[in-house]
Amino acid sequence: MHQEAEAIASVEARGPATYDLVIRRAHVFDGRQALTGLYDIAVDGTEIASVSAEPLGGRQEIDAAGAWVVPGLIDTHVHFYDVRAVSDPDSMRAFEEDELPGRLGLFLDHGVTTIKSVGDPTGGILATRAGIAEGTLRGPRLLATGCGITGRDGHPAATVFSDNPWARERFTGEVGSVQEIRDLVHHLADRKVDAIKLLSEGACAHSGEPTYLWQNPAFPDGVELARLPLALLRAGVETGHERGLRVTVHTTQQAAAREAIEAGADGLEHGVTVEPLTDRSLIDLMLEHGITYTPTLWIDDAHPDARGNLRKVSRAGVHIALGSDTFSGRGLFGANTLEEAELMVAAGMTPTQVLAAGTSRAARQCSRPDLGAVAEGKRADLLVLNSDPTTDIGNLRDLSMVILNGELTVDRRRPGRTTPIRDRWAPARQGRLGAAATALPNAADRSSISSSGTECSQAVACRSRRSAP
C-alpha cells in the first residue's frame, strides 16, 4: 500500500492529466534515429500527441523505467492465405474459420503492427482487412494489393499454382494484353486495394539459352515461363498511377529490375537475387527514381548473391524496406519478420538502418506517412522493448508491450521491471481489440470472406468495362 500511495502521489505531483496514456521515461528510436536521453510519449486516442523530454501526465501511465520505445514493425511483403491448403470453397472456409484468426494474432505477438499482403485472393484478403478495421478480428493493420498480376502462364500461376487451378484463379491475375491489364488494375482499384503488385518474371533466366526457366528447389527441372511483356508492364504501372496507387514489381534479375524502373515502378519486390548486381548504372537509376528495394532475404537468402546485392544498394543510399515474403508452411508469422531483420543485419546493414527499414522506410513503401515513427501526429503503433535494438537487432525479440492504435494489445511486462498502468480518474477503457475483437467473424462475415470467387480472372475477361486511354 505504501508503494502504491507513493506512485499515485508521484503522478499527481506532475500536474493535471492531459493525455489518455503516457509512457514515461523511455529511450526512443523514432523511426530514423535513436534520440538522446529519456522521453515521455503521450497518446491521445489513436495518435501520438507528444514526445517530450519533460515529464507528462496521463490518465493512464506506464513507467518504462529506461526501456526502449520504437514504432510498431511493418512487414511490407506477406502472403497470408495458405496456398497449399486452399484449393476449393470448403478448404477456403476452413482456413478462414480455423487458421486465420490465430495467424493474425501471431504478428502482434511478435511486434508487427502492420502487414502488407502482396498476392492473396482479392475478396478474401479485403474482407479480412475490413474485419480487422471493424474490430471483429484481432490482428495487425492489414494493407493489401489483392491478387498479383502476371503474364499468361507466368509466376506464380504456372509455378506455385500449377496443380491448383481453383487457387490459381483467385491468387493470381493472368493477363495477355494491354487492355486486360488495364481492366484488372481498374478492377482492383475499384475494390480499394492499397497498392498494385506486378510480376515481371519468375526467377532465373539461363544465359545464352532461348527458354526462360523459373527454378526453385521445389521444381528441380525448372518451369518454362512467359515474361510479362514490356508493353503490359508499362500499362499496368501507368494505370495504377492513374488511380493514385503505388505500383511495385517482382523482379530477380538486373535486366528485369531496369525494365521495371524504366516503366515507372515505385519499388522492386526482391530486387536482384539470382545474380550479382554488377551494373552500377542500375543502382544510380534506383537512386534517381527514388525506388524502394525490398530484399526478402527470409526467402531469398538461399541465393548466394542476395546479401551482397543488398549491401551494395544499401551503402549507395537506396531506400530499403523490410519485407519477409513470409507464407504459410514455413517458420511462424511474425517470427519470420524478426528473422528478416536479423538477416538484413547479417548482410551488412546496421541495426539502426534495419529498424528504419522496418518502420519509416516501410511506411514510405506503403504510402502511409501516418505510420512508422514516434512523433507527434503519427499513429500510436508502439513497441516497448526491454533491451536496446539499436545495438543488437535481436533485441526486437525482447518484447514487453505492443500498443496498436493507442491501445495496449500485448502485455508481457516482467514483474519488477515496470509498474502497472495506473488510471488516475476512471477505470481503463475497453480496448478496441478487447474480448470482442478475438471472436471469429460471424456467419455473414465468413460468407463475404469466402465468396472471393474468380474475380481476378473475371475482371480480365470483362474487357468492355473501360477502354484504354
C-alpha positions as CSV (number, residue, x, y, z in Angstrom):
1,M,0.0,0.0,0.0
2,H,2.9,2.4,0.8
3,Q,4.5,1.9,-2.6
4,E,1.1,2.4,-4.3
5,A,0.5,5.6,-2.4
6,E,3.9,6.9,-3.4
7,A,3.3,6.1,-7.1
8,I,-0.1,7.9,-7.0
9,A,1.5,10.9,-5.3
10,S,4.2,11.0,-7.9
11,V,1.7,11.1,-10.7
12,E,-0.3,13.8,-9.0
13,A,2.8,15.9,-8.5
14,R,3.2,16.2,-12.2
15,G,0.0,18.1,-12.5
16,P,-3.3,17.6,-14.4
17,A,-3.6,14.5,-16.6
18,T,-3.6,15.9,-20.1
19,Y,-3.4,12.8,-22.2
20,D,-5.1,9.4,-22.4
21,L,-1.9,7.5,-22.0
22,V,1.7,8.4,-21.2
23,I,4.7,6.0,-21.5
24,R,7.2,7.5,-19.0
25,R,11.0,7.7,-19.1
26,A,11.8,5.6,-22.2
27,H,14.7,5.6,-24.6
28,V,13.3,6.2,-28.1
29,F,14.1,5.1,-31.6
30,D,11.9,7.5,-33.6
31,G,11.8,5.6,-36.9
32,R,15.1,7.2,-38.2
33,Q,17.4,7.5,-35.3
34,A,17.9,7.0,-31.5
35,L,17.1,10.1,-29.5
36,T,19.5,11.1,-26.8
37,G,18.1,10.9,-23.2
38,L,14.8,9.7,-21.8
39,Y,11.4,10.8,-23.0
40,D,7.7,10.7,-22.2
41,I,5.5,9.6,-25.0
42,A,1.9,10.8,-24.8
43,V,-1.0,9.3,-26.7
44,D,-4.5,10.7,-27.3
45,G,-6.9,8.4,-28.9
46,T,-5.1,6.7,-31.8
47,E,-2.4,9.2,-32.2
48,I,0.9,10.2,-30.6
49,A,0.3,13.6,-29.0
50,S,3.7,14.5,-27.7
51,V,7.3,13.2,-27.4
52,S,8.8,15.2,-24.5
53,A,12.0,15.3,-22.5
54,E,9.9,16.9,-19.8
55,P,7.5,14.8,-17.7
56,L,4.0,14.5,-18.9
57,G,0.8,13.4,-17.1
58,G,-1.8,10.9,-18.4
59,R,-5.0,9.3,-17.3
60,Q,-3.1,6.0,-17.7
61,E,0.6,5.8,-17.3
62,I,3.3,3.2,-18.0
63,D,6.7,3.6,-16.3
64,A,9.1,2.3,-18.9
65,A,12.0,2.6,-16.5
66,G,14.5,3.2,-19.2
67,A,13.2,0.6,-21.6
68,W,13.0,1.3,-25.4
69,V,10.1,2.6,-27.4
70,V,10.1,2.0,-31.1
71,P,7.5,2.3,-33.8
72,G,5.5,-0.9,-34.5
73,L,7.1,-3.0,-37.2
74,I,5.8,-3.1,-40.7
75,D,6.3,-6.1,-42.9
76,T,5.7,-5.0,-46.5
77,H,5.7,-8.4,-48.2
78,V,3.5,-11.1,-46.8
79,H,1.4,-14.0,-48.3
80,F,-1.2,-14.7,-45.7
81,Y,-3.6,-17.3,-47.1
82,D,-2.2,-20.9,-47.1
83,V,-1.5,-21.6,-50.8
84,R,-1.2,-25.3,-50.1
85,A,-4.4,-25.8,-48.0
86,V,-6.8,-23.6,-50.0
87,S,-8.0,-25.5,-53.1
88,D,-11.8,-25.3,-53.1
89,P,-14.6,-23.5,-51.2
90,D,-14.6,-25.9,-48.3
91,S,-10.9,-25.6,-47.6
92,M,-11.1,-21.8,-48.1
93,R,-13.8,-21.6,-45.4
94,A,-11.9,-24.0,-43.1
95,F,-8.8,-21.8,-43.3
96,E,-10.7,-18.6,-42.6
97,E,-12.6,-20.1,-39.7
98,D,-9.9,-22.2,-38.1
99,E,-6.5,-20.8,-39.0
100,L,-6.9,-17.1,-40.0
101,P,-7.6,-15.5,-36.6
102,G,-4.7,-17.2,-34.8
103,R,-2.2,-16.4,-37.6
104,L,-3.2,-12.7,-37.5
105,G,-2.5,-12.7,-33.8
106,L,1.0,-14.1,-34.3
107,F,2.1,-10.9,-35.9
108,L,1.0,-8.8,-33.0
109,D,2.7,-11.2,-30.6
110,H,6.0,-10.5,-32.3
111,G,5.6,-6.7,-32.5
112,V,4.4,-6.5,-36.1
113,T,1.6,-3.9,-36.2
114,T,1.2,-3.5,-39.9
115,I,1.4,-6.1,-42.7
116,K,1.1,-5.7,-46.5
117,S,-0.4,-8.7,-48.4
118,V,1.0,-8.9,-51.9
119,G,-0.8,-11.7,-53.7
120,D,-3.7,-13.2,-51.7
121,P,-7.2,-13.8,-53.1
122,T,-8.7,-10.4,-53.5
123,G,-12.1,-10.9,-52.0
124,G,-10.8,-12.9,-49.0
125,I,-8.0,-10.6,-48.1
126,L,-10.1,-7.4,-48.4
127,A,-12.8,-8.9,-46.2
128,T,-10.1,-9.8,-43.7
129,R,-8.9,-6.2,-43.9
130,A,-12.4,-5.0,-43.2
131,G,-12.8,-7.4,-40.2
132,I,-9.6,-6.0,-38.6
133,A,-10.6,-2.4,-39.2
134,E,-14.1,-3.0,-37.8
135,G,-12.7,-4.9,-34.7
136,T,-14.3,-8.3,-35.4
137,L,-10.9,-9.7,-36.0
138,R,-7.8,-9.2,-33.8
139,G,-4.8,-8.5,-35.8
140,P,-2.3,-6.0,-37.2
141,R,-3.3,-3.3,-39.6
142,L,-3.7,-5.0,-43.0
143,L,-2.8,-3.5,-46.3
144,A,-3.4,-5.5,-49.5
145,T,-2.7,-5.5,-53.2
146,G,-5.2,-8.2,-53.9
147,C,-4.1,-10.8,-56.5
148,G,-0.7,-10.4,-58.1
149,I,-0.8,-9.6,-61.8
150,T,1.3,-11.7,-64.1
151,G,1.5,-12.7,-67.7
152,R,-0.3,-15.7,-69.1
153,D,1.4,-18.8,-67.6
154,G,3.7,-16.6,-65.6
155,H,4.8,-16.8,-62.0
156,P,3.2,-17.8,-59.7
157,A,0.3,-19.0,-61.8
158,A,2.4,-21.7,-63.6
159,T,4.7,-22.4,-60.7
160,V,3.2,-22.3,-57.2
161,F,-0.4,-22.9,-58.5
162,S,0.4,-25.2,-61.4
163,D,-1.5,-28.1,-59.8
164,N,-4.2,-25.9,-58.0
165,P,-6.4,-24.3,-60.7
166,W,-9.0,-23.2,-58.2
167,A,-6.5,-21.1,-56.2
168,R,-4.7,-20.0,-59.4
169,E,-7.8,-18.1,-60.5
170,R,-8.0,-16.3,-57.1
171,F,-4.5,-15.7,-56.0
172,T,-3.2,-14.5,-59.5
173,G,-4.5,-12.4,-62.3
174,E,-3.1,-13.6,-65.7
175,V,-3.2,-11.0,-68.4
176,G,-2.4,-11.3,-72.1
177,S,-3.0,-7.8,-73.5
178,V,-2.7,-4.1,-72.6
179,Q,-6.4,-3.9,-72.3
180,E,-6.6,-6.8,-70.0
181,I,-4.0,-5.4,-67.6
182,R,-5.7,-2.0,-67.6
183,D,-9.1,-3.6,-66.8
184,L,-7.7,-5.7,-64.0
185,V,-5.8,-2.7,-62.4
186,H,-9.0,-0.6,-62.6
187,H,-11.0,-3.5,-61.1
188,L,-8.6,-3.8,-58.1
189,A,-8.6,0.0,-57.7
190,D,-12.4,-0.1,-57.6
191,R,-12.1,-2.6,-54.8
192,K,-10.0,-0.1,-52.9
193,V,-6.8,-2.1,-52.7
194,D,-3.8,-0.3,-51.1
195,A,-1.3,-0.9,-53.9
196,I,-0.7,-2.9,-57.1
197,K,1.8,-5.7,-57.5
198,L,3.0,-6.8,-60.9
199,L,5.2,-9.8,-61.5
200,S,7.7,-9.4,-64.4
201,E,9.4,-12.7,-64.0
202,G,9.7,-16.0,-62.2
203,A,13.3,-16.3,-61.3
204,C,16.3,-17.4,-63.2
205,A,16.9,-16.9,-66.9
206,H,19.7,-19.1,-68.2
207,S,22.2,-17.0,-70.1
208,G,22.6,-18.0,-73.7
209,E,19.6,-20.3,-73.8
210,P,16.4,-19.5,-75.7
211,T,14.0,-20.6,-72.9
212,Y,13.2,-18.7,-69.8
213,L,13.1,-21.0,-66.8
214,W,11.9,-20.5,-63.3
215,Q,14.0,-22.6,-60.9
216,N,13.3,-23.4,-57.3
217,P,14.3,-26.4,-55.1
218,A,10.6,-27.5,-55.2
219,F,10.8,-27.6,-59.0
220,P,14.2,-29.2,-59.8
221,D,13.7,-29.3,-63.6
222,G,12.6,-25.7,-63.8
223,V,9.4,-24.3,-65.2
224,E,9.2,-22.6,-68.6
225,L,7.6,-19.2,-68.1
226,A,6.2,-16.3,-70.1
227,R,7.6,-13.0,-69.0
228,L,5.2,-10.1,-68.7
229,P,5.7,-8.1,-71.9
230,L,7.1,-4.6,-71.6
231,A,4.0,-3.0,-73.1
232,L,1.9,-4.7,-70.4
233,L,4.3,-3.8,-67.7
234,R,4.1,-0.1,-68.7
235,A,0.4,-0.2,-69.0
236,G,0.0,-1.8,-65.5
237,V,2.2,0.9,-63.9
238,E,0.5,3.7,-65.7
239,T,-3.0,2.6,-64.8
240,G,-2.0,2.1,-61.2
241,H,-0.6,5.6,-61.1
242,E,-3.8,7.0,-62.8
243,R,-5.7,5.6,-59.9
244,G,-3.4,7.0,-57.3
245,L,-1.8,3.7,-56.3
246,R,1.8,2.8,-55.7
247,V,3.0,0.0,-58.0
248,T,5.7,-2.5,-57.1
249,V,7.2,-5.1,-59.4
250,H,8.5,-8.6,-58.6
251,T,12.0,-8.9,-60.1
252,T,15.0,-11.1,-59.5
253,Q,17.4,-10.1,-62.4
254,Q,19.2,-6.9,-63.2
255,A,17.6,-6.6,-66.7
256,A,14.1,-7.1,-65.2
257,A,14.8,-4.6,-62.5
258,R,15.9,-2.0,-65.0
259,E,12.9,-2.7,-67.1
260,A,10.6,-2.2,-64.2
261,I,12.2,1.1,-63.1
262,E,12.1,2.5,-66.7
263,A,8.4,1.5,-66.9
264,G,7.8,3.8,-63.9
265,A,7.6,1.3,-61.0
266,D,7.8,2.7,-57.4
267,G,9.5,-0.3,-55.9
268,L,11.2,-3.7,-56.5
269,E,10.0,-6.8,-54.7
270,H,13.1,-9.0,-54.1
271,G,15.2,-6.7,-56.3
272,V,18.2,-8.6,-57.7
273,T,18.7,-12.0,-56.2
274,V,19.8,-14.6,-58.7
275,E,22.9,-12.9,-60.0
276,P,25.5,-10.4,-58.7
277,L,24.5,-6.8,-59.0
278,T,27.3,-5.6,-61.3
279,D,25.6,-2.7,-63.1
280,R,26.4,0.5,-61.2
281,S,24.1,2.4,-63.5
282,L,21.2,0.3,-62.3
283,I,21.9,1.5,-58.8
284,D,22.1,5.1,-60.0
285,L,18.7,4.6,-61.7
286,M,17.2,3.4,-58.4
287,L,18.5,6.5,-56.7
288,E,17.3,8.8,-59.4
289,H,13.8,7.4,-59.3
290,G,13.5,7.0,-55.6
291,I,13.0,3.3,-55.8
292,T,12.3,1.2,-52.7
293,Y,14.2,-2.1,-52.7
294,T,12.6,-4.9,-50.7
295,P,15.3,-7.7,-50.3
296,T,13.1,-10.5,-48.8
297,L,16.2,-12.4,-47.5
298,W,14.0,-14.7,-45.5
299,I,13.1,-16.5,-48.7
300,D,16.0,-15.3,-51.0
301,D,18.9,-15.8,-48.7
302,A,19.5,-19.2,-50.4
303,H,20.8,-17.3,-53.4
304,P,24.5,-16.6,-52.8
305,D,24.3,-13.1,-54.3
306,A,21.3,-11.8,-52.4
307,R,23.1,-10.5,-49.3
308,G,25.9,-8.9,-51.3
309,N,23.4,-7.1,-53.6
310,L,21.5,-5.7,-50.6
311,R,24.8,-4.5,-49.1
312,K,25.6,-2.7,-52.4
313,V,22.3,-0.9,-52.7
314,S,22.1,0.0,-49.0
315,R,25.6,1.5,-49.0
316,A,24.7,3.5,-52.1
317,G,21.7,5.1,-50.3
318,V,18.8,3.3,-52.0
319,H,15.6,3.2,-49.9
320,I,15.3,-0.2,-48.2
321,A,12.0,-1.6,-46.8
322,L,11.6,-4.7,-44.7
323,G,9.5,-7.4,-46.3
324,S,9.9,-11.0,-45.4
325,D,7.9,-12.8,-48.2
326,T,6.6,-14.9,-45.4
327,F,4.0,-17.6,-46.3
328,S,2.1,-20.4,-44.6
329,G,4.1,-23.6,-44.1
330,R,7.5,-22.4,-43.1
331,G,8.5,-20.7,-39.9
332,L,6.0,-18.7,-37.9
333,F,4.2,-15.5,-38.9
334,G,5.7,-12.6,-37.1
335,A,8.8,-14.6,-36.1
336,N,9.7,-14.7,-39.8
337,T,9.7,-10.8,-39.8
338,L,12.2,-10.7,-37.0
339,E,14.4,-13.2,-38.8
340,E,14.3,-11.0,-41.9
341,A,15.5,-8.1,-39.8
342,E,18.4,-10.3,-38.4
343,L,19.3,-11.4,-41.9
344,M,19.5,-7.8,-43.1
345,V,22.0,-7.0,-40.4
346,A,23.9,-10.2,-41.3
347,A,24.1,-8.8,-44.9
348,G,25.8,-5.7,-43.7
349,M,23.2,-3.2,-42.7
350,T,23.4,-1.6,-39.2
351,P,20.7,-2.3,-36.7
352,T,19.5,1.3,-36.9
353,Q,19.3,1.0,-40.7
354,V,17.2,-2.1,-40.4
355,L,14.9,-0.5,-37.8
356,A,14.3,2.3,-40.2
357,A,13.7,-0.2,-43.0
358,G,11.0,-1.8,-40.8
359,T,9.4,1.4,-39.7
360,S,9.7,4.8,-41.5
361,R,11.1,3.3,-44.8
362,A,8.4,0.6,-44.8
363,A,5.7,3.3,-44.2
364,R,7.0,5.1,-47.3
365,Q,6.8,1.9,-49.3
366,C,3.2,1.5,-48.1
367,S,2.3,5.2,-48.8
368,R,1.3,5.6,-45.2
369,P,3.0,8.7,-43.8
370,D,1.0,8.3,-40.6
371,L,2.9,5.2,-39.7
372,G,6.5,4.2,-38.8
373,A,7.5,7.0,-36.5
374,V,7.4,8.0,-32.8
375,A,6.5,11.6,-33.4
376,E,3.6,14.0,-32.7
377,G,0.6,13.4,-35.0
378,K,1.7,9.8,-36.0
379,R,-0.4,6.8,-35.4
380,A,0.2,5.3,-31.9
381,D,1.6,2.0,-33.0
382,L,4.4,1.4,-30.5
383,L,6.6,-1.3,-29.1
384,V,8.2,-1.3,-25.7
385,L,11.4,-3.4,-25.6
386,N,13.4,-4.4,-22.6
387,S,16.7,-4.1,-24.4
388,D,18.3,-1.7,-26.9
389,P,17.5,-2.8,-30.5
390,T,19.9,-0.1,-32.0
391,T,22.9,-2.1,-30.7
392,D,21.5,-5.6,-31.3
393,I,18.7,-6.2,-33.7
394,G,18.0,-9.4,-31.9
395,N,16.6,-7.3,-29.0
396,L,13.4,-6.9,-31.1
397,R,12.6,-10.3,-29.6
398,D,12.8,-9.0,-26.0
399,L,9.3,-7.6,-26.3
400,S,7.5,-6.1,-23.3
401,M,4.4,-4.4,-24.8
402,V,2.6,-3.8,-28.1
403,I,0.4,-0.7,-28.5
404,L,-1.8,-0.6,-31.6
405,N,-3.9,2.4,-32.4
406,G,-3.3,3.7,-28.9
407,E,-4.5,0.5,-27.2
408,L,-2.4,-2.0,-25.3
409,T,-2.8,-5.2,-27.1
410,V,0.1,-7.3,-25.9
411,D,1.5,-7.1,-22.4
412,R,4.5,-9.2,-21.3
413,R,5.9,-7.0,-18.6
414,R,8.3,-8.6,-16.2
415,P,7.5,-8.3,-12.5
416,G,9.6,-5.5,-11.0
417,R,10.7,-4.1,-14.4
418,T,7.8,-1.8,-15.0
419,T,4.9,-0.6,-12.9
420,P,1.3,-1.4,-14.0
421,I,-0.7,1.0,-16.0
422,R,-2.2,3.4,-13.4
423,D,-5.6,5.0,-14.2
424,R,-5.9,8.3,-12.3
425,W,-9.5,9.2,-12.9
426,A,-11.5,6.3,-14.3
427,P,-11.4,2.6,-15.0
428,A,-9.4,1.7,-18.1
429,R,-11.4,1.9,-21.2
430,Q,-12.4,-1.3,-23.0
431,G,-9.8,-1.7,-25.7
432,R,-10.9,-1.7,-29.3
433,L,-9.0,-5.0,-29.6
434,G,-10.5,-6.4,-26.4
435,A,-12.6,-9.6,-26.0
436,A,-14.9,-8.9,-28.9
437,A,-12.0,-8.5,-31.2
438,T,-10.8,-12.0,-30.7
439,A,-14.1,-13.5,-31.8
440,L,-14.4,-15.3,-35.1
441,P,-16.3,-13.5,-37.9
442,N,-20.0,-14.2,-37.8
443,A,-21.7,-16.2,-40.5
444,A,-22.3,-13.2,-42.7
445,D,-18.6,-12.1,-42.4
446,R,-17.4,-15.6,-43.3
447,S,-19.7,-15.7,-46.3
448,S,-18.2,-12.5,-47.6
449,I,-14.7,-13.6,-47.0
450,S,-15.2,-17.0,-48.7
451,S,-17.1,-15.5,-51.7
452,S,-14.0,-14.1,-53.4
453,G,-14.9,-16.1,-56.5
454,T,-12.8,-15.9,-59.6
455,E,-12.9,-12.1,-59.6
456,C,-9.3,-11.6,-60.9
457,S,-9.9,-13.8,-64.0
458,Q,-13.4,-12.4,-64.4
459,A,-12.1,-8.9,-64.3
460,V,-9.6,-9.7,-67.1
461,A,-12.4,-11.3,-69.2
462,C,-14.7,-8.3,-68.8
463,R,-12.9,-6.1,-71.3
464,S,-15.8,-3.8,-72.1
465,R,-15.8,-2.1,-68.7
466,R,-13.3,0.5,-69.7
467,S,-11.4,1.4,-72.9
468,A,-7.7,2.0,-72.9
469,P,-6.7,5.7,-72.8
